[in-house]
Amino acid sequence: MSTSTSGSTTGSAAATASAKGLGRRGLWRWRVVDIVVASVIAVACALIFLLWNVGYEVPSSLLKPLLPGVQGLLAGPWLIAGVLGGLIIRKPGAALYTELVAAVISALVGNAWGPLTIVSGIVQGLGAELILLVFLYGVWRLPVAMLAGAGAGLACGINDRILWYAGADTLFTVVYIVSTTISGAVIAGLGGWLIARGLAATGALGRFAAGREVTARV
């Protein structure tokens, strides 16, 4: 099958799925494999969280003097769980589930933010989830992935402003929220999309539409 033909087929399938809306068959039913894989994604992303909880300190110290709030560009690794889970599982609640479970693991293992990490996980997961809802869980192209990442980043920035930077001025607030949104779009959105495609290309996602779409092009 040629690239152009498969791309047209995929686009047509996505448009058809979206057109059927939220009532289409099987959309709301989670299979056992969905739960298992979503949980594996969450655990894997929790490991990323734990590493980045420490690793972000050095680049953050370098960015802060440049412009107040620009350290928000480093938020992306904490946002990838929801986007990746949503792209692979493709069920309502998948983005929230994976981001939340990853955040719970991070909080239980221990970090500087304690139980409020769980609040962040809920908010960030919802940010990605709402974007996927707008597209009725039927469009899974790169622009949608990046929008989902941006949604998670926007939610992250607003949440952090409320929880951690309550006394921040307008400049910091704007720069920080814009930075987390950009980071979400690029690192979580583009990064999550590339990871999902990479996993699909190995055949590991053969029981998911995300895997079948990629292998059908080969």
C-alpha positions in Angstrom: 0.0 0.0 0.0 1.4 3.4 -0.9 2.0 6.1 1.7 -0.5 8.4 0.1 -3.2 5.7 -0.1 -2.7 4.7 3.5 -2.7 8.3 4.7 -6.0 8.9 2.9 -7.4 5.7 4.4 -6.4 6.7 7.9 -7.8 10.2 7.5 -11.1 8.8 6.2 -11.3 6.3 9.1 -10.6 9.0 11.6 -13.2 11.3 10.1 -15.7 8.5 10.1 -15.0 7.6 13.8 -15.4 11.3 14.7 -18.6 11.6 12.8 -20.2 8.8 14.7 -19.7 10.7 17.9 -19.3 9.6 21.5 -22.0 6.9 21.1 -20.1 4.7 18.8 -19.8 1.0 19.7 -17.0 0.0 22.0 -15.7 3.5 22.7 -16.6 3.4 26.4 -15.8 -0.2 27.1 -12.3 -0.8 28.5 -10.9 -4.3 27.8 -8.6 -6.0 30.2 -5.7 -5.4 27.8 -6.6 -1.6 27.9 -6.3 -1.5 31.6 -3.1 -3.5 31.7 -1.3 -1.5 29.0 -2.5 1.8 30.4 -1.1 0.8 33.8 2.2 -0.2 32.2 2.4 3.1 30.4 1.7 4.9 33.7 4.5 2.9 35.6 7.0 3.6 32.8 6.1 7.3 32.8 6.3 7.4 36.6 10.0 6.3 36.2 10.5 9.3 33.9 8.8 11.5 36.5 11.1 10.3 39.3 14.2 10.9 37.2 13.0 14.3 36.1 12.1 15.3 39.7 15.8 15.5 40.3 17.1 16.1 36.7 15.2 19.3 36.2 17.1 21.1 38.9 20.2 22.0 36.9 18.5 23.3 33.7 15.9 25.1 35.9 18.7 27.0 37.7 20.1 28.0 34.3 16.8 29.2 32.9 15.4 31.1 35.8 17.9 34.1 35.5 17.1 34.5 31.8 13.4 35.4 32.3 11.1 34.9 35.2 8.8 31.9 34.5 10.7 30.5 31.6 11.5 27.4 33.6 8.1 26.3 32.6 9.7 25.0 29.4 10.9 22.1 31.5 7.4 20.8 32.4 7.0 18.5 29.4 8.4 15.3 30.8 5.8 15.5 33.6 3.0 15.7 31.1 3.8 12.9 28.7 1.9 10.1 30.5 -1.5 11.4 29.8 -0.8 12.2 26.1 0.8 8.8 25.5 -1.9 6.9 27.3 -4.6 8.7 25.4 -2.9 8.1 22.0 -2.5 4.4 22.6 -5.6 3.4 24.5 -8.0 5.7 22.7 -10.7 5.5 25.3 -12.4 8.2 27.3 -10.5 8.5 30.6 -7.2 7.0 29.3 -5.3 10.3 29.5 -6.5 11.0 33.0 -5.9 7.5 34.2 -2.3 7.2 33.0 -1.3 10.7 34.2 -3.0 10.2 37.6 -1.5 6.7 38.2 2.0 8.0 37.3 1.6 11.0 39.6 0.4 8.7 42.5 3.5 6.5 42.1 5.7 9.6 42.1 4.0 10.9 45.2 4.3 7.5 47.0 7.9 7.0 46.2 8.6 10.5 47.4 9.3 13.9 45.9 9.5 17.6 46.9 5.8 18.2 46.3 4.2 15.4 48.3 0.5 14.6 48.0 -0.1 17.7 45.8 1.6 15.8 43.0 -1.6 13.8 42.8 -3.6 17.0 42.3 -1.2 18.0 39.5 -1.7 14.6 37.9 -5.5 15.0 37.9 -5.4 18.5 36.5 -2.8 17.7 33.8 -4.6 14.5 32.8 -7.8 16.4 32.5 -6.1 19.0 30.3 -5.1 16.4 27.8 -8.4 14.6 28.2 -10.5 17.6 27.3 -8.7 18.1 24.0 -9.3 14.5 23.0 -12.9 14.9 24.0 -13.2 18.0 21.6 -12.2 15.6 18.8 -14.7 13.0 20.1 -11.9 10.5 20.6 -11.8 9.9 16.9 -8.8 11.9 15.5 -5.3 10.8 16.4 -3.0 12.8 14.1 0.1 14.7 15.2 -1.7 18.1 15.5 -4.2 16.6 17.9 -1.5 15.0 19.9 0.3 18.4 20.2 -2.9 20.1 21.1 -3.5 17.5 23.9 0.0 18.1 25.1 -0.6 21.9 25.0 -3.9 21.3 27.0 -1.9 19.4 29.6 0.7 22.1 29.7 -1.9 24.9 30.0 -3.5 23.1 32.9 -0.1 22.5 34.5 0.8 26.2 34.3 -2.5 27.4 35.8 -2.3 24.8 38.5 1.3 25.6 39.4 0.5 29.3 39.5 -2.3 28.6 42.1 -0.4 26.0 44.2 3.2 27.2 44.1 3.4 30.7 42.8 0.5 32.4 44.5 2.3 35.7 44.9 3.7 35.9 41.4 3.4 39.0 39.3 1.7 39.3 35.8 4.9 38.9 33.9 5.9 35.7 35.6 2.4 34.3 35.3 2.1 34.9 31.6 5.6 33.7 30.8 5.3 30.6 33.0 1.9 29.5 31.6 3.0 30.1 28.0 6.2 28.1 28.6 4.4 25.1 30.2 1.9 25.1 27.2 4.8 25.1 24.7 6.6 22.5 26.6 3.5 20.3 26.7 2.9 20.7 23.0 6.4 19.8 22.0 7.7 17.4 24.6 4.5 15.6 25.6 2.5 16.1 22.4 5.1 15.6 19.7 7.2 13.3 22.0 4.3 11.2 22.9 3.2 10.8 19.3 6.7 9.7 18.2 6.9 7.2 21.1 3.5 5.8 20.3 4.4 5.4 16.6 7.8 3.8 17.6 6.1 1.3 19.8 3.5 0.6 17.1 6.2 0.0 14.5 7.7 -2.8 16.7 4.4 -4.7 16.7 3.9 -4.2 20.4 0.6 -2.5 20.0 -1.0 -5.0 17.6 -4.2 -5.2 19.7 -4.7 -1.5 19.5 -5.9 0.7 16.6 -2.7 2.8 17.2 -0.6 -0.2 16.3 -2.7 -1.5 13.4 -2.6 1.9 11.7 1.1 2.1 11.6 1.8 -1.5 10.6 -0.8 -1.2 7.8 1.4 1.3 6.1 4.4 -1.0 6.1 
